[in-house]
């Protein structure tokens, strides 16, 4: 997967204005990164959405469906189907919230933890590759700028 100025800006379209729109450029970078990640996940047979779910649960286990959907960037109706599949695969399980018995929390199971440890190397390798391509100071600046956009 190619990254850099020409990889993104080289996709000139007849409506050249698109390439000048910040949101479009961010979407293009996101698409490239996700396609690369999905390609690396393919041998493990794990969709990127499942990886995101495992990452979120690894960071903090026991999340509500709404919180998990927001943090994993997955639509709630789609998340339900994915969680059903992950439950049947033994990667996650549902448990009642001890603070509110009406609420169900999603927790990572032992198989999910094992799978996450294997897959974490893939995301770490992608991040390390980006860190080699872009100087640390610029990466920090990029993170800050993107956080400003998100919080605006």
N, C-alpha and C positions, 0 to 999 in steps of 0.2 A: 504494500500500500504506500503510495507516494504522499508525502506531506510537503508543505512549503508553499511559497507564494504562487508558483506556477501551477501546482496541483489544484489550488483553490481558484485562483484568479484566471487560470487558463481555460476554465469552462465558460468562455464568453458566450453570451446568448444575444440574440437580436435585440432584446431589451436589456442593454448593457447596464442600465440603472440598477438592476438586481444586485450586481456585484459590488455596488457602492452602498447597499443597505446593510447596516450592521447585523440586523436580525437574520438576513439571508446568509451572510458569511458565517455567523455562529451556527446556523442550521447545517451548512455545508461541512463545517469542521466536525460537528456532532455526527453527521451521517458517516463521514469517513472513519471516525474513531469507532463508531458502533459496528460498521461493516467489518473493520479489521478485527475487532473483538469477537464478533459472531463467527468469523472464519476460524479464529483460534479456538473457539469453544466447540465448533462442529465435531471434532473427533470424540469429544466427551459426550456428545449428544445432549448438550444442555443449552436451552434457549437463553438469550441474554436477560430476559425478564426473570428467569429463575435465579440467575446469578445475582441480579440486583436484590431480589428478595432475600437470598442467603446473606448478602453483604449487610443489608439493613438489620436483619435478625442477629447477625454476628456482632454488630456494633451494640445492639440492645435487644435482648431477647424479650419476647412477650409483648407484642404490639397488636393494637386493634387493627381491624381490616382497613378502616379509614386512614389511620396513621401510616400503615404499611403501604397503602396505595399512593399516598402523597409522597412519601420518602423514596419509594421505588420507581416513581414516575410511571405508574400503571393505572389505567382507568379501573374504577372499582368493579364494574361488571366483568371485565377481563380478568382482574385479580382473583375473583371468586373461582373462576374456571381453572386458573393456574394453581391456586392453593388446593383445590380438590385433587388435581393431578399429583401435586407434591405430597399431599397427605397419603394418597394411595401408593406412592412410591416410597413412603417412609422417611421423607426428607424433613417434613415439618408436621406438627400436630396442633390441633385446637385444644384449648383448655379454658375453663371458666376463669374470669377475672375474680380474684379473691376479694377485691374492693367492691365489685358490682357483679353479682352472679348472673345478671341478664346479659352481660357483655362477654364476648369470646375473644381470647387472645391467641395469636399465632406464635408458636414457639418452634425453634429449630431442634430437630431430633439428632440423635447420634450420627445417623447416616448423612444428614444434612451438614453437620459439622465436618465430617470427614471429606465430603465432596467440596465444601467451601475451602478447606485447606488446600486441596488439589487445585481448585480453580483460582485461588488467590494468587498463585504464581503467575497466571496468565495476565491478570490485571496489573500486577506489580511490574511485570516485564514491559507492558505497554507504557506505564507511567515512567519507568526508567529510560525507555527509548526516547520519550518526549523530553525528559530532563537532559539527555545527552544532546538533543537537537537544539534546545532552547536554553540559553544561559539562565541560571537560577534567579537572578534579579528580574529578568523579563518574565519568568513564570510567576513570580510573586506579584509583579505588577499586573499581569493578566488576571490572576485570581482576584485581586482587589478590584479591578475594573469590572469583571463579570459580577462580582458580589454587589457592586454599586448598581449595576443594571438590574439585578434581581430585586434589590431593595428599594429601587426608585418608585 
